[in-house]
């Protein structure tokens, strides 16, 4: 405040309204959702307070809940695994490709497409051979008939088929973030390292990787939290089926709230999802803050 030479009241006049708006739009709905999770309510008629009854049912009596949590966490882990690949590709593009921006823009194209379009596109690719599915058609043409599957209707593999689509869709998104981070590292550092005998991957080890940690952290958090909230792609491609085999937390919450008319129970699931998001965000931030201090 002393540096800006602005009275504290003036700063407060700008900050407080935004802070109140943020609290009303973010924290109030979370508290309302938590309170609704304490009710037995179909969303239409009168409600009944049941305490933590919905949470007890969710944790100990719901056969769909824990499998959906496991799939959601696997979804998140799979999304994070592609980020080191994006970083490696960003380094190679920045070093060896003259017009890397053009390639990054091409990879980014799936991000700007509607999830509905992407879902319909991949449903066509995953179709059975009898319906002209492209993936099965490629396997048949290569003589690999045993590799063909009903990708979205076989419970054992349907979820993995969705993971692949999600990785494909967001690869360009994380590539763009990593590429921008790599480009912002000053060339002088690499030139000085080259004089000292550090070039190529050795320079990446001692310069690129330490300086890219904050950007890498952003990608990890965006990928992880975005995957925990995965909903639209699953609903478009499988709707959570077959037999709940592709249900994730968000789709289970939606089905409970709006199809089974268990609005209070769905709110309890939503509260659980918020807690998981906050918990893992804190864990990831802690890990990367330690990494940043180590490299600094």
C-alpha positions as CSV (number, residue, x, y, z in Angstrom):
1,X,0.0,0.0,0.0
2,X,2.9,2.4,0.8
3,X,4.5,1.6,-2.5
4,X,1.3,2.4,-4.4
5,X,0.7,5.5,-2.3
6,X,-3.0,4.8,-2.3
7,X,-5.1,5.0,0.9
8,X,-6.1,1.7,2.4
9,X,-9.8,2.6,2.1
10,X,-9.4,3.1,-1.6
11,X,-7.8,-0.3,-2.0
12,X,-10.5,-1.9,0.2
13,X,-13.3,-0.2,-1.9
14,X,-12.0,-2.1,-5.0
15,X,-11.2,-5.4,-3.3
16,X,-14.1,-5.9,-0.9
17,X,-16.9,-5.9,-3.5
18,X,-15.0,-8.5,-5.7
19,X,-14.3,-10.5,-2.6
20,X,-17.9,-10.6,-1.5
21,X,-19.0,-11.5,-5.0
22,X,-16.5,-14.3,-5.1
23,X,-17.7,-15.6,-1.7
24,X,-21.3,-15.5,-2.8
25,X,-20.6,-17.3,-6.1
26,X,-18.2,-19.9,-4.8
27,X,-18.5,-20.6,-1.1
28,X,-22.2,-20.0,-0.5
29,X,-23.2,-22.6,-3.1
30,X,-20.7,-25.1,-1.5
31,X,-22.3,-24.5,1.9
32,X,-25.8,-24.8,0.4
33,X,-24.8,-28.1,-1.3
34,X,-23.4,-29.4,2.0
35,X,-26.6,-28.5,3.8
36,X,-28.8,-30.1,1.1
37,X,-26.7,-33.2,1.5
38,X,-28.0,-33.5,5.0
39,X,-31.6,-33.7,3.7
40,X,-33.7,-36.5,2.3
41,X,-35.2,-34.6,-0.6
42,X,-36.4,-35.3,-4.1
43,X,-36.0,-31.7,-5.2
44,X,-39.8,-31.2,-5.5
45,X,-41.7,-32.1,-2.4
46,X,-40.9,-31.3,1.3
47,X,-37.5,-32.3,2.7
48,X,-36.6,-34.3,5.8
49,X,-33.4,-33.7,7.8
50,X,-31.5,-37.0,8.1
51,X,-28.1,-35.7,9.3
52,X,-25.2,-37.6,7.8
53,X,-27.5,-40.4,6.6
54,X,-26.8,-39.6,2.9
55,X,-23.1,-39.7,3.6
56,X,-23.4,-43.1,5.4
57,X,-25.3,-44.5,2.5
58,X,-22.8,-43.1,0.1
59,X,-19.7,-44.5,1.9
60,X,-21.0,-47.9,3.0
61,X,-24.2,-48.9,1.0
62,X,-23.9,-47.6,-2.5
63,X,-22.4,-50.2,-4.9
64,X,-21.8,-47.6,-7.6
65,X,-20.0,-44.9,-5.5
66,X,-16.6,-46.3,-4.8
67,X,-16.1,-47.8,-8.3
68,X,-17.0,-44.4,-9.7
69,X,-14.4,-42.8,-7.4
70,X,-11.8,-45.3,-8.6
71,X,-12.5,-44.5,-12.2
72,X,-12.4,-40.8,-11.6
73,X,-9.0,-41.0,-10.0
74,X,-7.7,-43.2,-12.8
75,X,-9.1,-40.7,-15.2
76,X,-7.2,-37.9,-13.4
77,X,-3.9,-39.9,-13.2
78,X,-4.2,-40.8,-16.9
79,X,-4.6,-37.1,-17.7
80,X,-1.5,-36.2,-15.8
81,X,0.6,-38.9,-17.5
82,X,0.5,-37.1,-20.9
83,X,1.9,-33.8,-19.5
84,X,5.6,-35.1,-19.4
85,X,5.1,-36.2,-23.0
86,X,3.8,-32.7,-23.8
87,X,6.8,-31.1,-22.1
88,X,9.2,-33.3,-24.0
89,X,7.5,-32.5,-27.3
90,X,7.5,-28.8,-26.4
91,X,11.2,-28.8,-25.9
92,X,11.8,-30.6,-29.2
93,X,9.5,-28.2,-31.1
94,X,11.2,-25.2,-29.6
95,X,14.6,-26.5,-30.4
96,X,14.3,-28.1,-33.8
97,X,11.2,-26.8,-35.5
98,X,11.3,-23.4,-37.1
99,X,7.5,-22.8,-37.1
100,X,6.6,-24.7,-34.0
101,X,3.7,-22.3,-33.4
102,X,1.8,-23.7,-36.4
103,X,2.2,-27.3,-35.2
104,X,1.1,-26.4,-31.7
105,X,-2.0,-24.6,-33.1
106,X,-2.9,-27.7,-35.1
107,X,-2.6,-29.9,-32.0
108,X,-4.7,-27.4,-30.1
109,X,-7.7,-27.8,-32.6
110,X,-9.6,-30.5,-30.7
111,X,-9.7,-28.2,-27.6
112,X,-11.9,-25.7,-29.4
113,X,-14.3,-28.3,-30.7
114,X,-17.5,-29.0,-28.9
115,X,-17.5,-32.1,-26.6
116,X,-20.6,-33.2,-28.4
117,X,-18.9,-33.2,-31.7
118,X,-15.9,-35.0,-30.3
119,X,-18.1,-37.6,-28.7
120,X,-20.0,-38.3,-31.8
121,X,-16.8,-38.4,-33.9
122,X,-15.2,-41.0,-31.6
123,X,-18.4,-43.0,-31.3
124,X,-18.3,-43.4,-35.1
125,X,-14.6,-44.5,-34.8
126,X,-15.4,-47.0,-32.1
127,X,-18.5,-48.4,-33.8
128,X,-18.5,-52.2,-34.4
129,X,-17.3,-53.5,-37.7
130,X,-20.8,-54.2,-38.9
131,X,-21.6,-50.5,-38.5
132,X,-18.5,-49.3,-40.3
133,X,-16.3,-48.5,-37.2
134,X,-13.0,-47.2,-38.4
135,X,-10.8,-48.6,-35.6
136,X,-12.2,-52.1,-36.0
137,X,-12.0,-51.7,-39.8
138,X,-8.2,-51.0,-39.5
139,X,-7.7,-54.1,-37.4
140,X,-9.6,-56.2,-39.8
141,X,-7.6,-54.9,-42.8
142,X,-4.4,-55.7,-40.9
143,X,-5.5,-59.3,-40.2
144,X,-6.0,-58.6,-36.5
145,X,-9.6,-59.6,-36.2
146,X,-9.0,-60.8,-32.6
147,X,-8.2,-57.2,-31.6
148,X,-11.7,-55.9,-32.6
149,X,-14.1,-55.0,-29.8
150,X,-17.3,-53.3,-29.1
151,X,-15.3,-50.5,-27.5
152,X,-18.1,-48.6,-25.8
153,X,-20.4,-51.5,-24.8
154,X,-17.9,-54.0,-23.3
155,X,-17.7,-53.1,-19.5
156,X,-14.0,-54.2,-19.3
157,X,-12.7,-51.8,-21.9
158,X,-15.3,-49.0,-22.2
159,X,-13.6,-46.7,-19.6
160,X,-10.2,-47.1,-21.3
161,X,-11.8,-46.1,-24.6
162,X,-13.0,-42.9,-22.9
163,X,-9.5,-42.2,-21.4
164,X,-8.0,-42.3,-24.8
165,X,-10.5,-39.7,-26.2
166,X,-9.8,-37.4,-23.3
167,X,-6.0,-37.7,-23.7
168,X,-6.4,-36.9,-27.4
169,X,-8.7,-33.9,-26.8
170,X,-6.4,-32.2,-24.2
171,X,-3.0,-33.1,-25.6
172,X,-2.8,-29.9,-27.5
173,X,-4.0,-27.8,-24.6
174,X,-1.2,-29.0,-22.3
175,X,1.3,-28.8,-25.2
176,X,0.5,-25.1,-25.7
177,X,1.0,-24.4,-22.0
178,X,4.4,-26.2,-21.9
179,X,5.5,-24.8,-25.2
180,X,4.8,-21.2,-24.0
181,X,6.7,-21.9,-20.8
182,X,9.7,-23.3,-22.7
183,X,9.7,-20.3,-25.1
184,X,9.8,-17.8,-22.2
185,X,13.1,-19.2,-20.8
186,X,15.8,-16.6,-21.8
187,X,18.2,-17.8,-24.6
188,X,21.1,-16.2,-22.7
189,X,20.9,-19.0,-20.1
190,X,21.3,-21.7,-22.8
191,X,24.2,-19.7,-24.4
192,X,26.0,-19.4,-21.0
193,X,25.4,-23.1,-20.3
194,X,26.8,-24.0,-23.8
195,X,30.0,-22.1,-23.0
196,X,30.3,-24.1,-19.8
197,X,29.8,-27.3,-21.8
198,X,26.1,-28.0,-21.1
199,X,24.2,-28.5,-24.3
200,X,21.1,-30.4,-25.5
201,X,19.5,-32.7,-22.9
202,X,22.1,-31.7,-20.3
203,X,21.0,-28.1,-20.6
204,X,17.4,-29.2,-20.3
205,X,18.2,-31.0,-17.1
206,X,19.9,-28.0,-15.4
207,X,18.0,-25.1,-17.0
208,X,14.7,-26.1,-18.7
209,X,13.3,-28.5,-16.1
210,X,14.0,-26.3,-13.0
211,X,12.5,-23.2,-14.7
212,X,9.5,-25.0,-16.1
213,X,8.3,-26.3,-12.7
214,X,5.7,-23.5,-12.1
215,X,4.2,-24.0,-15.5
216,X,4.3,-27.8,-15.1
217,X,2.4,-27.4,-11.8
218,X,-0.3,-25.4,-13.6
219,X,-0.8,-28.1,-16.2
220,X,-0.9,-30.8,-13.5
221,X,-3.5,-29.0,-11.4
222,X,-5.7,-28.2,-14.5
223,X,-5.5,-31.8,-15.7
224,X,-6.2,-33.3,-12.3
225,X,-9.1,-31.0,-11.3
226,X,-10.6,-31.1,-14.8
227,X,-10.6,-34.8,-14.8
228,X,-12.2,-35.0,-11.4
229,X,-15.0,-33.0,-12.8
230,X,-15.3,-35.1,-16.0
231,X,-18.9,-35.2,-17.1
232,X,-19.8,-34.1,-20.6
233,X,-17.7,-36.5,-22.6
234,X,-18.9,-39.5,-20.5
235,X,-22.5,-38.5,-20.9
236,X,-22.2,-38.0,-24.6
237,X,-20.4,-41.3,-25.4
238,X,-21.8,-43.8,-22.9
239,X,-24.1,-42.0,-20.4
240,X,-22.3,-43.9,-17.6
241,X,-23.1,-47.4,-19.1
242,X,-23.0,-50.2,-19.8
243,X,-24.2,-51.2,-16.3
244,X,-22.4,-48.2,-14.6
245,X,-19.1,-49.4,-16.1
246,X,-18.1,-45.9,-17.1
247,X,-19.8,-43.9,-14.3
248,X,-17.5,-41.3,-12.7
249,X,-18.4,-39.2,-9.7
250,X,-20.0,-36.4,-11.7
251,X,-22.2,-38.7,-13.7
252,X,-23.2,-40.7,-10.6
253,X,-24.1,-37.4,-8.9
254,X,-26.2,-36.3,-11.9
255,X,-28.0,-39.6,-12.2
256,X,-28.8,-39.7,-8.5
257,X,-30.0,-36.1,-8.4
258,X,-32.0,-35.8,-11.6
259,X,-32.9,-39.3,-12.8
260,X,-33.4,-41.0,-9.4
261,X,-34.8,-37.8,-7.8
262,X,-32.5,-38.2,-4.8
263,X,-31.5,-34.6,-4.8
264,X,-30.2,-34.6,-1.2
265,X,-28.1,-37.7,-1.9
266,X,-26.7,-36.1,-5.1
267,X,-25.7,-33.0,-3.0
268,X,-23.8,-35.3,-0.6
269,X,-21.8,-36.7,-3.6
270,X,-21.2,-33.1,-4.8
271,X,-19.8,-32.2,-1.4
272,X,-17.5,-35.2,-1.5
273,X,-16.3,-34.1,-4.9
274,X,-15.5,-30.6,-3.7
275,X,-13.6,-31.9,-0.7
276,X,-11.6,-34.2,-3.0
277,X,-10.8,-31.3,-5.4
278,X,-9.6,-29.1,-2.5
279,X,-7.6,-31.9,-0.9
280,X,-5.7,-32.9,-4.0
281,X,-5.1,-29.3,-5.1
282,X,-3.5,-28.7,-1.7
283,X,-1.4,-31.8,-2.0
284,X,-0.2,-31.0,-5.5
285,X,0.6,-27.4,-4.5
286,X,2.6,-28.6,-1.5
287,X,4.6,-31.1,-3.6
288,X,5.5,-28.5,-6.3
289,X,6.2,-25.8,-3.8
290,X,8.9,-28.1,-2.3
291,X,10.2,-28.8,-5.8
292,X,10.4,-25.1,-6.5
293,X,12.3,-24.4,-3.3
294,X,14.6,-27.3,-4.1
295,X,15.5,-26.0,-7.5
296,X,15.8,-22.4,-6.4
